[in-house]
Amino acid sequence: MLNVNFINTGKIDFDGDIYKDDKDLNNWVELIKTLTGNIYSFEMTDYKIREILKDDGKLWKVYAFAKAIENKKGDKGIVTQSVVIYKLISSEKGYQIYNIYQIGTVAPKSDSDKALNKFLEKIQQAILSSMLEIKESSKKRIIFYENIRESNVLYKVYDDMETDSEKENLIVKMVENGTYKDGETKILVLMRFKGKKKFKIFDEIEKAADFSKLIKTTPIRTAYTTMVTKPIFEGDGYKIYDTLNYAGVSELVKLHNDNMTKQRNEEYFRKILNKSKSIILIVKDDKGEIVGYILTRPEYSPLLRNSKGLYNTMNFVGIVVSPKMRGKGVAQKLIGLMEERVKEMNQFEYIFGHVRFSNKSAQRLYRKLGYSLFPVGRYKDTKEIKYRLFKRLKRPDIGRHFNEFRKELIIGFVLVVGHEIIHQIRDY
């Protein structure tokens, strides 16, 4: 189950659990990128969003504002209008500090004042409602904060919240916090709900430096400082996960370089992990150490490399299993789980990759699982034969490819027909 908390903005009740199944992970990644892209100039990576959505809700909190809909045919669904993502920065005995990490909402329909005001109101309501959810779920006092650009639409939102703070039973502070690299002023926004008692720690903050000092002197004192996820499969002495936290990349690199001829660095793996639709499955032993992985990245087929449509091939980048875990069927299980995820996306025509001539055990496994292997050249580093492995999942989507290149095909057809007509007239 994905880390999403629904807040119903409509009149019809709906079961939120239906819409946050693990199989919907990629859809949520794209939705969050779209909604937050309407507010921020920078984009969260797919890798980071997946980490947030796979968290158990203790470090990250995701609130989705949605309403139920029903079309003329009676089909039901939901429309998510806004999202707000929080990160727990500090948890002390009497209070907690949450960073408003990202906010997203549906873009305004036009540039009219009415549409823009509605857009701002929607953002403000999402912030207030989600903050209230966190407040009511905790017995501690809560400090919320965010750093924003002076030119960002959020400046207007928070400025209005500061003006209406009495009405919302809220205290809002906006102070300068230096500048961004391009010279624009950075604004630190601090908020808390009013209570019966004074909140000295918050009230004494007068400038950004005061808050920075508070953050530095109050590290997180909670058991949930790292992402906690459930395994998708448990075997004999090992577990398989479909999420890798940021710190785990270095451990992944070590496993790879200890067992593979071609050496890789962290940047290589992060670049693939940040790509939408990439798949990473991690194997951990009973001690929690990474002892295997499989990694894929989406690509266009060679004939459609410049296409702007959906990716249609999945590159089987690599698979590694530690020697101490071999003989337990780990590699076969990884490939099977990977193929399941590729098929669920329903857009990839085939899986392909490469294997060295010397890796006989891998070749036997691939053939056993239905992959075709044929030589395509030699590796540059060892000069040994390079085999291409290939497995078709579905027939080519000719209709989609035709639609992508409809204009070019029509122009080509017209030119050919025109050329033939000219020849016929000339011969006549």
Residue pairs with C-beta under 8 A, 6 or more apart in sequence:
1 17
1 20
1 21
1 22
2 20
2 21
2 22
2 24
2 25
2 28
2 53
2 54
3 20
3 52
3 53
3 54
3 55
3 56
3 57
3 60
3 61
3 62
4 16
4 19
4 20
4 28
4 53
4 62
4 63
4 64
5 16
5 57
5 61
5 62
5 63
5 64
5 133
6 14
6 16
6 19
6 20
6 63
6 64
6 65
6 66
7 63
7 64
7 65
7 66
7 129
7 130
7 133
8 14
8 66
8 67
8 68
9 65
9 66
9 67
9 81
10 66
10 67
10 68
10 69
11 67
12 67
12 68
12 70
13 68
14 66
14 68
14 76
14 78
16 66
19 66
19 78
20 28
22 232
22 242
23 344
25 50
25 53
25 54
26 276
26 277
26 345
28 49
28 53
29 46
29 49
29 50
29 53
29 276
30 276
31 80
31 83
32 44
32 49
32 83
32 85
32 102
32 104
33 43
33 44
33 46
33 49
34 104
35 80
35 82
35 83
35 104
35 105
35 106
36 43
36 44
36 83
36 102
36 103
36 104
37 43
37 104
38 104
38 105
38 106
38 107
39 103
39 104
39 105
39 123
39 152
39 153
39 154
40 102
40 152
41 149
41 152
44 102
45 273
45 274
46 273
46 274
46 275
46 276
46 277
46 278
47 246
47 270
47 273
47 274
48 246
50 243
51 60
51 227
51 243
51 245
51 246
52 60
52 62
52 85
53 62
54 227
54 229
54 242
54 243
55 227
55 228
55 229
56 224
56 227
56 228
56 229
58 88
58 222
58 223
58 224
58 228
59 87
59 88
59 224
59 225
59 226
59 227
60 85
60 86
60 87
60 88
60 101
60 227
61 85
61 86
61 87
61 88
61 98
61 130
61 134
62 83
62 84
62 85
62 86
63 83
63 84
63 85
63 86
63 126
63 129
63 130
63 133
64 80
64 82
64 83
65 80
65 81
65 82
65 83
65 125
65 126
65 129
66 78
66 79
66 80
66 81
67 78
67 79
67 81
68 76
68 77
68 78
69 76
69 77
69 78
69 79
70 76
70 77
81 105
81 106
81 122
82 103
82 104
82 105
82 106
82 122
82 123
82 126
83 102
83 103
83 104
83 105
83 126
84 100
84 102
84 103
84 104
84 126
84 127
84 130
85 100
85 101
85 102
85 103
86 98
86 99
86 100
86 101
86 130
86 134
86 144
87 98
87 99
87 101
88 96
88 97
88 98
88 220
88 222
88 224
89 97
89 98
89 99
89 215
89 220
90 96
90 97
90 215
90 218
90 219
90 220
90 221
91 97
91 140
91 220
91 221
91 222
92 140
92 218
92 221
94 140
94 141
95 140
95 141
95 142
95 143
95 199
95 201
95 202
96 138
96 140
96 141
96 142
96 143
97 142
97 143
97 145
97 214
97 215
97 218
98 134
98 142
98 143
98 144
98 145
99 144
99 145
99 146
100 127
100 144
100 145
100 146
100 189
103 123
103 126
103 127
103 154
105 119
105 122
105 123
105 126
106 122
107 119
108 115
108 116
108 118
108 119
109 115
119 153
120 153
120 156
120 157
120 160
123 153
123 154
123 157
124 157
124 160
124 161
127 157
127 161
128 161
128 168
128 170
131 142
131 144
131 191
131 193
132 193
134 142
134 144
135 142
135 193
141 192
141 195
141 199
141 202
142 192
142 193
143 190
143 191
143 192
143 201
143 202
144 190
144 191
144 192
145 188
145 189
145 190
145 191
145 211
146 154
146 158
146 188
146 189
147 177
147 186
147 187
147 188
147 189
148 154
148 155
148 158
148 186
148 187
148 189
149 155
149 180
149 184
149 185
149 186
149 187
150 184
150 185
150 186
150 187
151 184
154 189
155 187
158 172
158 174
158 187
158 189
159 174
161 168
161 170
161 172
161 191
162 172
162 173
162 174
165 171
165 172
169 193
169 194
170 191
170 192
170 193
170 194
171 191
171 192
171 193
171 194
171 202
172 189
172 190
172 191
173 189
173 190
173 191
173 205
174 187
174 188
174 189
174 190
175 187
175 188
175 190
175 206
175 207
175 208
176 185
176 186
176 187
176 188
176 208
177 186
177 187
177 188
177 208
178 186
178 208
179 185
179 186
180 186
188 208
188 211
190 202
190 205
190 211
192 199
192 202
201 214
204 210
205 211
205 214
226 245
226 247
227 243
227 245
229 241
229 242
229 243
231 239
231 240
231 241
231 284
232 240
232 241
232 242
232 281
232 337
233 239
233 240
233 333
233 337
234 240
235 328
235 329
235 330
235 333
236 328
237 285
237 286
237 325
237 328
238 283
238 284
238 285
238 286
238 291
238 292
238 325
238 328
238 330
239 283
239 284
240 281
240 282
240 283
240 284
240 333
240 334
240 337
241 281
241 282
241 284
242 279
242 280
242 281
242 282
242 337
242 341
243 280
243 282
244 252
244 273
244 280
244 282
248 282
248 290
249 266
249 269
249 270
249 273
250 266
251 289
251 290
252 269
252 282
252 290
252 293
253 264
253 265
253 266
253 269
255 290
255 291
255 292
255 293
255 320
255 322
256 263
256 264
256 269
256 293
256 318
256 320
257 263
257 264
259 320
259 322
259 323
260 318
260 320
261 356
261 381
261 382
262 381
269 295
272 278
272 295
272 297
272 317
273 280
275 297
275 298
276 298
277 297
277 298
277 311
277 345
278 295
278 296
278 297
278 298
279 294
279 295
279 296
279 314
279 338
279 341
279 342
280 293
280 294
280 295
281 293
281 294
281 295
281 334
281 337
281 338
282 290
282 292
282 293
283 290
283 291
283 292
283 293
283 321
283 325
283 330
283 334
284 290
284 291
285 291
285 324
285 325
291 321
291 322
291 324
291 325
292 319
292 320
292 321
292 322
292 325
292 330
292 331
292 334
293 318
293 319
293 320
293 334
294 316
294 318
294 319
294 334
294 335
294 337
294 338
295 317
295 318
295 319
296 314
296 315
296 316
296 317
296 338
296 342
296 351
297 314
297 315
297 317
298 311
298 313
298 314
298 315
298 348
299 311
299 313
299 314
299 315
300 306
300 307
300 311
300 312
300 313
301 312
301 313
301 349
304 312
304 401
304 404
307 401
307 404
307 405
308 404
309 400
309 401
309 403
309 404
310 347
310 400
311 347
311 348
312 347
312 348
312 349
312 396
312 397
313 348
313 349
313 350
313 351
313 352
314 342
314 348
314 350
314 351
314 352
315 351
315 352
315 353
316 338
316 351
316 352
316 353
316 389
317 353
318 353
319 331
319 334
319 335
319 362
321 330
321 331
321 334
331 362
331 365
332 365
332 368
332 369
335 365
335 369
336 369
339 351
339 391
339 393
342 348
342 351
342 393
343 393
348 393
348 394
349 392
349 393
349 394
349 395
349 396
349 397
350 390
350 391
350 392
350 393
350 394
351 371
351 390
351 391
351 393
352 388
352 389
352 390
352 391
353 388
353 389
354 376
354 386
354 387
354 388
354 389
355 362
355 363
355 366
355 373
355 386
355 387
355 389
356 379
356 382
356 384
356 385
356 386
356 387
357 384
357 385
357 386
357 387
358 384
363 373
363 387
366 373
366 389
367 373
369 391
370 391
371 389
371 390
371 391
372 389
372 390
372 391
373 387
373 388
373 389
373 390
374 387
374 388
374 390
375 385
375 386
375 387
375 388
376 386
376 387
376 388
377 385
377 386
378 384
378 385
378 386
379 386
402 409
